[in-house]
Structures are given as structure tokens and as C-alpha cells.
Amino acid sequence: MRYFLQLAYHGKNYCGWQRQDNAISVQEMIEEKLAQLLAEKTSIIGCGRTDAGVHAHDYYAHFDTEKTLVDDFLYRINSMLPNDIAIKNYFEVDDSLHARFDAISRTYKYFIHTEKNPFLEEQSFCWNKPLDIEKMNHCIQQLLGEYDFSTFEKKGSDNKTSICVLKEAYWQTTENGFVFTITANRFLRNMVRRITAALLMVGNGTLDEEKVIQAVKQKQALDVKLAVPAKGLFLWKITYPNAINNP
């Protein structure tokens, strides 16, 4: 039987979702607790990678087992996991469904606060320079569609292609500052954090928006190697066929 897990995690204490040889990952933590609970070695497949320090508001993973999960599974697995990882739901799916490959789209949010706030420090990036949100939104709207986003990809990545379909992207004002929402069929390594950094520079007047647009559409070099800190980034939503999102 194949089960999907719906979960959330605070990324501060982890090297990201995926197992690493020299650091603790979210995947490793969940696999260890599942193995203890089910009394069998258990491997889980996540809906995608998140980098070290990145959070997940809504994340999906699947695993296979011949055992039927008992009614108190959620209580038992959550009592075993640390407080920064929470399993919100689980449900049985067809054996052919895959947490990563069957995802239709992924949405990230990046949070920014504009005044020093100790209660936001671990989940938001403090930026106290002026921003032209209208200009930032105009810039990112020009990049909606199917493009090669290798300009914003971390060097050394092993992707077979750097082409992504950007479906939606916009900045909004919040009570504490701003939030950037971006949705695509897939994302490259560090892509969201690098795009966010470039847009902040556009909004602050230190980078011409046309250079950002041409860097993607015409594959022109963009001399921006900065990426905003991981702590403000959340994997916010994963969209699947209705059979998965509405078990």
C-alpha cells in the first residue's frame, strides 16, 4: 500500500528536506521515526527538495508499506517527531501516484518585515530600505510563462533542464512588511531566493528591471549573485490532481 503524508516543518535545524551524509535532514528524521513505529525500514519520497533553513507550510511525501496504519497513527508519529516537524494528515493512494512527479505546481512565499522584530526573526527577512512594489510586480509579470531560468540557478546543479513554467508571481503588502508569492510547475535550486533578491534590488533602484527581464528572455548575463536568506522562504502549497488534494 502507498500512503501520502501531508506535513509541515520549521527548517532552521535541518540541512533541507533531502538526506545528507553530514547533517540532519527532515527526510531522515521522519524515516527514522516511521521505521520505529512500523517496525520495518521505511523510505519516503518527498514532493521536492528544500534548501537548508527553508520552511514548509504544506509538504507532501509518500511511502510504501504492507501494514495498515492504525487510527491513532497521527498521534503516535507526532509524539515521536520533534516539535519543528508535524504530520497533519495521511491517506492511502493508488500505488502509481508519486509525491514528486505527480505534483502539478508548487507555490513558495517569501516573507519580509521592515522593522526589527524578535518574534519574526526566524521566519522572515528584515529589509528596511525603501521599495517600489509596483515596479517589482511589473518586472516579475514580464517573466510569466515558459523560460530558461538558469540565470537564477545555483551553479553546479544537476538538473537536466533549466526550463520552468512560471504561472503566477506577485508582491503584496502585509501588516509587518511584504510577502512575495510565486508559483511554477517546478523550481531550480536557489531560484526563488535569487529572484527575490533581484526584485528587491529592482525595487530599491539598484538594479534596472530590464536587465532582469533580458537575463531570462535573452539569456544575457546578470551580475547578481546574491540570494536572500533561507529563513524567510516557505514552500507554501503543492497542487496535485483532485484525488490527492481532496482525499
Order of alpha helices (4+ residues) and beta strands (2+ residues): beta-alpha-beta-beta-alpha-beta-beta-beta-alpha-beta-beta-beta-alpha-alpha-beta-alpha
